[in-house]
Amino acid sequence: MKFRIYNCISLFVSLFALCPSLLAQNVLSKSANMIKTDSLLFKNVCYFDPGLSGENVVWDFSDYLHSEGSYPVIFNLDSVDVYTSIEDQQQVRYYLESDTLFNYEIESPLKHEVFPEPLFKMKYPCCYGDSITRPFMGYGFYSGDHPYVEKGISTVVADAYGSIILSNKDSLKNVLRVYSLKSSSICMDDPSNNPDPDKMRQIIEERYDWYARGCRYPVFTS
């Protein structure tokens, strides 16, 4: 399994200019944090333990900021409330339904998956302590001609807030961390939508995003 964490160089360059008046309340809102048409440069850094959940947590990232290369991420607004992110030859498509963001399609050279029951990503506003779990179902093709079906649940929890230490001089206050868990079962090479449970393989994907107040995108992702 490949672990990766990255921070957005463009955010770090202007981070303190963008966030001089961080508010004490830790809330993600649709107007301030919903993705929009953008082009960002992300930097890979070493993987590290995401740390504890809870209130007033201090995350010391000062020893983990050495660059291991960078890559661009592009966000496009295709039409009203329909978005596409392009990263490392993979396109992920989202739509916004009222105050809720869903992932409905993933396309890359390796696989193409659509979600008739979409994958829940975020509900706005999102405040510390919020927790939402929703089922999803997807199907598609892997390596060109291998059909597969995926069923599971997606959970998003605003599980911690606090501050991030960047160095002995710089830190970020009022940071909200959002934990995402995708737990699913996948059946390969079965074209039906009701595969044999004995053929299903369990997949767990975890993600942590740290949001600084006043910055649209996460300043760190694990």
N, C-alpha and C positions, 0 to 999 in steps of 0.2 A: 504494500500500500504506500502511496506517495503522499507525504505530508507537505504542506506548503503554507506559508504565511506571507502576506505582502502588504506594503503600505503604498499609498499614492504619493509619488514624488511631487506632483503639482499641488497637492494639498499641503504637504510639509513646507514647501517653499513659501506659501502665503498663509500658513495656518494661523499664525498669531495676528496677522492683519485681518483675517476673516472672522476671528473669534475673540474680539476684545471684550465683549460684553456677554460672556456666557451666563446663562440663567441658572438658578439653583435647581429649578424643576427639570427633570430628565424626561423629555417627551419627544418622540419622533412624529412629525406631522406630514400630511400629504403635500402641503405647499412647500415645506422646507426640505423634505427628504425623499420625495418621489423622484425616480430617475427621469432624466429628460435628455434631449439631444446633446451629447457631450463626447469629447475625446480625451481620455485620460492615459497617463503613463504610470504603470504600476511597477514596483520594485520587489523582487524576491528577497526575502531574508530567511535566516535559519528558523526551523520549526522550534517552538518552545511550548511548554505547558501553559494552557490558557488561564490557569489559576482558579481562585475561589469565586463562588457566587456570593451575593449578599449586598449589604449597604456599606458605603464608604470604603470600598476595596481600593488598595493601591497596587497597580500592576507596574512592576519595574521592568521595562523593555530595553533599558539602556545598553545591555550587553548583547542584544540580538539584532542590531540594526545594520550589520555589515551586509552590503549588497551582494547578491548572487545572480545578477542580471536583471533586466527589466523587459517589459513588453507592453504594447498598447491594448487598451480596452475601449471599444466604441459603443456608444448608445445611440440608437436612432428611434425617433418617433415616427412610425410608419403611417399611422392614421390616428383618428381620435381615440385616445386611451389604449393604443396598441404600440408596444415597444419591442425593440430587438437589441440584445447585447451581443457583440461580436468579440470573441476572445480566443486566441490560439486555434483558429480555424473552426471554432464552434459557435453556432448561432443559437441563442436562447430567446424565445418569444414569449412576451407577457401581455396580459390585458388587465386593465383596471376596471373593476366593477364596483361602482359607488366608492366605498372606502377600503376595498380589499384588492390586493395584488395577487394574481394567479399566473403560474407558468403553464402554458398550454402546448408548447412544442420545443423540442431540442433537436438540432441537426448538426452533424459533424461528418468528416470523412469515414468515421468508424460506425456511427449509428444514426438512425432517424427515429424519433419517438414522438408520438402525439398523445395528448391526455384528454380523452372524452370526459373524464372526471378530473378537473385540473388540479395541479399541485399548488397548494396554498403557500404563499411566500411572506405576506405581511398584511396587517390590518392597521389603518391609520385612524386616530392617533394611537401610538404604541407607548405605553408608560411602564415604568419599573413595576414589576410584579404581574404584568399581563401575561397570560398563557392561553394559547389557542391550539387545538388539535383538530385536524380534518382529514377524512379519507381521500385517497386519490386512486386513479387507475390509468395506466398508459399501455400502449402497445406500439410495436415498430419492428425494425429490422436491424440486425447487428452484422457487421462485416458484409453488407450488401444483400445477402439472401437468407439470413438466419432469423426467422420470426421469433419474437418473444413477447410475453405479456408480463406486466408489472402491476402489483396491487399492494397498497400499504397505507400508512398514515404519515402526515406531515405535522410536526409540532414546532411552534415558535414561542419562545419564552424570553421576555426581558428580565434576565436573571440577576443582573448586577449593575451597580453604578459606583463611580468613584473617580480616581485620577490615574493618569499614566505618566510614569517617569521616563523621559527621553534621554536625559543626561543629568549631570549634577547641577546644571543651570536651568534646564528647560523641563516643563511638565505641562500636561493638559488636565484641566479640572472639569468637573461635571460631565463625565464620560458615561454613556449608557451602553452596556453590552447586551447584545441579542444572541441567544442560543437557538440554533435550528437543528432539528433532528428529523431525518427522513428514514423511516423504517419500512422496508418493503420485502416482498417475496417475488422472485422472478422465475419464470419458466421459459427455457430456450427451446427453439425448434418445435413449438406446438402452436399451430395457427389459430386454434380456437380461443375464445375469450373465457372459457371455463376449464383451465388446465387441471391436470391431476395434482392434488396437493402434495403427493409424495414426490413429484418432480420439481417442486418449487425450491429455490435457493434463497436463503435469507441474506439481505443486504442492509447494512447500517451506514448512514452517512451523517456526520456531525459537522457543524460549522459554528464559528463564533465571529461576530462582527462588533467592533468597537466604534461607536459614533460620538464625535465631539460636537457639542452644542454649537450651532451656527454653520456646520459643514454638511453638505448634502449627502456625501458618500462616506462609508466607513473609512477611518484612518488606518485601521488594521483589520485584517481578516485572516482567520486560521481555518 
